[in-house]
Amino acid sequence: MSAIVPGTGLAMIEAEMARQHADALASFHGAGPMAAEVAQSIRRTGRLTLAAMGGSHWVNRAAAVAYRRLGIEVETEVLSEFLITPQPDRERTVVLVSQSGNSGEIVAFLDTPAGKQERFGLTLDPASALGRSVPALVGVGGPERAFAATRSLLVSHALHLGVLAALGLPPEPALAVLAAPVRPDLAAALAVLAPSTCLILSGRAELQGVAESGTLCVMELARLPALGLEGGQLRHGPMEMLSAQSGIVLLRASGPSAGLATSLVAACRAAGSPVAVFDLSDEADIADAVTIRLPQEEGMAAIFAVLPALQAFLVRFAAQRVSQVGEPLRSTKVTTQL
């Protein structure tokens, strides 16, 4: 990636976000043959390992829920850990996910023997080490240029949707959301969380991976500490850190977990933490929290509805705090060192 010219970081992020829905739709529709090949491998081996670094790992964490609901045995691995403590050499389908396809961990893993693994890639760059080395699902639009991951996350989810559709998941609800982007009013949520010096993002099921990807955005762009805690995990101890400076962003999908949000919000508010809820359920707004109302969705459709809205919120949250948001001080877009 070329160096970011001062003053252009935010513009680059916004440009990526502006085209992400169109690129994600095109990526899904172009993924058919390779998605079918990956799906055949998953059926053949009976095991799926999704391995990645950074934001791509959180994409995998969210998508894994949809694979499990189809009866697939799936695990998500941080690739640096997978290199140090590899899985036993059994038949398995391994999908390496990397928007750049050139990170240090990807290159190192591709140098290891495949053994009984059937390896595939998921990337935005077909000319990358990943794209050249294994059969790969390739997103439309080329590699992401902006520092923080936005478009690459949505496109990667669309490529996962291609595989899921080949495995039998009806894609129509998720595609309908991609075709009609939702842009909610974020002003009240930005105002209530403005005093926060750290953020805790939380969800359940497929939205927990989305929440975790949001924490990376907070740390990279707003340069604040952030935690991504599944709702139950937040209950088990970390409540001790809550205060008026600890902002809560709760992602609430439709379905069985929707009712769990009310008591969690009440506990957070009792501790003094301001709360914003991105709500995709048909439940009533939760008292004493700011609600960003989104279409009633669950599963992959919920991911496609909430992820762009959360990105827009977090980018604006960061821009209120950092003068040259999106211009990294210590990091690069592609991390080549292990």
C-alpha positions, 0 to 999 in steps of 0.5 A: 500500500502506498503512503497515505497523504496527510489529510486524506485518511478519512476521505479514503475510508469514506470512498471505500465505504461508498462502494462496498455494497455494490462490490459485495453484491458483485463479489457474491454473484461472481463467486459461484464456481469457486464457492461450489468447489469450496462447498464440495471440499467441506462436504468431503472432509467434514471439517472446516477451519477458517484462519485469518488475522486482524479484521478478517478473523472477526469476519470468520467469527461471525460467518462461522455461526452460519456454517454451524447452523448448516450442521458444519463442524467449523473452527476459527483460528488466529493464523499466528497461533495456528502456525505455532500450535497446528491442528492434528493432520486430519482431513479438513478444509482450510480457508485462509482469509486475508484481504491483502493476501500478503500478510506475514502469517499468510506467507509463512503458512503457505510455506508449510506442508498441507498434509491432509488439508484441502486449502483455499483462499478468500482475498481481494487481491488475486495477484497476492501470495494467497491468490497465486498459491491456492484456489481462491474466492476473490472479491470485486474491486481490488485490495482495500486502500484505506487503513481501517478495514471497512469494504474488505469486511463486507466483501469478505462476508459476501464471499462467505455467503457464496459458500454458504449458498452453495451449502444450502443457505438461502441467500435472498434475505442477505442479498436484499439487504445489500441491494438496499443499504440502510443509513440510520440517524446516528446523531443521538448515539454519537452524542451519548457516547462522546464522553467515553474513554473506552468502548465495549462492543457486544453482541450474540451469535453472528453479531458478536464477530461484527462487534469484535471487528468494531473494536479493531476500528475503535483502536485503529481510528479513535486510538482508544481501548476497546473490548469485544465481549459476547453478552454472556462473557460481559456478565462474567466479571468485566462488569467491574470495569463499567463506569460513566466513561465506559461506553457500551455499543450493543448489537441486537439481532432478531431471534432467540437472543433478542430478549437477553439484551434488556437486562444487560442494558439495565445492568450497564446503565446501573453502573453508569455506562452510556448505552447505544443499541443497534437494534435489528429485533422486533422488540421494543426499544430498551429503556434508558438507552439510545436505540438505532433502529435497523430492519428486523433481520437475523443471520447473514442478513443481520450482518449485512444490515448492521456492519455498514451502520456500525462502521459509519458510527465508529468512523464518525466517533473517531473523527470527533477525537482524532484530527487526521483520522485514518492516518496511522502512527505505528501501523501499516495496512499490510502487516508483513512481520510475524 
